[in-house]
Amino acid sequence: MSIDTQSEELLSIKEAVGHFPTSPNVTTVWRWALYGVRGVKLESALIGGQRRTSKEAIERFIEATTARAAGEPVEIRTPRRRQRDIERAAAELERDGI
């Protein structure tokens, strides 16, 4: 699982700290990206030797870990699946003349 580096706003792990509601320690964010929590990893990508995540990945991570803590099943949408969903929606709109 990785972030969509073309359409998401990329952040360094250090920058990502400020985008969590609780401002966790930078080492905690690194651990979430590398090992995960409750079976859910913070999506990230290695770009030019630097680990990056995104605001959107942080939102998905918070939603997934909250759902997992509540005992709900977690659906993880990969970039490939996301692209297929976008294409399917575009085809429906075109079919409906929108």
C-alpha positions as CSV (number, residue, x, y, z in Angstrom):
1,M,0.0,0.0,0.0
2,S,1.4,3.4,-0.9
3,I,0.2,6.9,-1.4
4,D,-0.6,8.5,-4.7
5,T,2.4,10.7,-5.3
6,Q,0.8,12.4,-8.3
7,S,-2.3,13.7,-6.7
8,E,-1.7,13.9,-2.9
9,E,0.0,16.7,-0.9
10,L,3.3,15.1,0.2
11,L,4.8,15.8,3.6
12,S,8.0,14.7,5.2
13,I,7.5,12.6,8.3
14,K,8.6,15.6,10.4
15,E,6.0,17.8,8.7
16,A,3.4,15.2,9.1
17,V,3.6,15.5,12.9
18,G,1.7,18.8,12.8
19,H,-1.1,17.3,10.8
20,F,-2.2,14.9,13.5
21,P,-4.7,16.1,16.1
22,T,-2.5,15.1,19.0
23,S,1.0,16.2,17.5
24,P,2.7,12.8,18.2
25,N,6.5,12.6,18.5
26,V,8.2,12.2,15.2
27,T,9.5,8.8,16.1
28,T,6.0,7.7,16.7
29,V,5.0,8.8,13.2
30,W,8.0,6.9,11.8
31,R,6.9,3.8,13.7
32,W,3.4,4.1,12.3
33,A,4.8,4.4,8.8
34,L,7.2,1.5,9.1
35,Y,5.4,-0.9,11.4
36,G,1.9,0.3,11.8
37,V,-0.5,0.2,14.8
38,R,-3.5,-2.2,15.2
39,G,-2.5,-3.8,11.9
40,V,-2.8,-0.5,10.0
41,K,0.3,1.3,8.5
42,L,0.5,5.0,7.8
43,E,0.9,5.0,4.0
44,S,4.2,6.4,2.8
45,A,6.6,6.4,-0.1
46,L,10.4,6.5,-0.3
47,I,11.2,9.4,-2.7
48,G,14.8,10.2,-3.4
49,G,15.9,8.5,-0.3
50,Q,13.4,10.4,1.9
51,R,10.2,8.9,3.4
52,R,7.1,10.9,2.6
53,T,3.5,10.6,3.5
54,S,0.5,12.9,2.7
55,K,-2.4,14.7,4.4
56,E,-4.8,12.3,2.7
57,A,-2.8,9.3,4.0
58,I,-3.0,10.7,7.5
59,E,-6.7,11.0,7.3
60,R,-7.1,7.4,6.0
61,F,-4.8,6.2,8.8
62,I,-6.8,7.9,11.5
63,E,-10.1,6.6,10.1
64,A,-8.7,3.0,9.8
65,T,-7.1,2.9,13.2
66,T,-10.3,4.3,14.8
67,A,-12.4,1.7,13.0
68,R,-10.1,-1.1,13.9
69,A,-10.1,0.0,17.6
70,A,-13.9,-0.1,17.5
71,G,-13.8,-3.6,16.1
72,E,-15.1,-2.6,12.7
73,P,-13.6,-4.2,9.5
74,V,-11.2,-1.9,7.8
75,E,-11.3,-1.5,4.0
76,I,-8.0,-0.3,2.6
77,R,-8.2,1.3,-0.8
78,T,-5.0,1.1,-2.8
79,P,-4.0,3.7,-5.4
80,R,-4.9,1.2,-8.1
81,R,-8.3,0.6,-6.7
82,R,-8.8,4.3,-6.2
83,Q,-8.0,4.9,-9.9
84,R,-10.4,2.2,-11.0
85,D,-13.1,3.8,-8.8
86,I,-12.4,7.2,-10.5
87,E,-12.6,5.7,-14.0
88,R,-15.9,3.9,-13.1
89,A,-17.4,7.1,-11.8
90,A,-16.2,9.0,-14.9
91,A,-17.8,6.4,-17.1
92,E,-21.1,6.6,-15.2
93,L,-21.1,10.4,-15.5
94,E,-20.4,10.2,-19.3
95,R,-23.1,7.6,-19.7
96,D,-25.6,9.9,-17.9
97,G,-24.5,12.9,-20.1
98,I,-22.9,14.8,-17.3
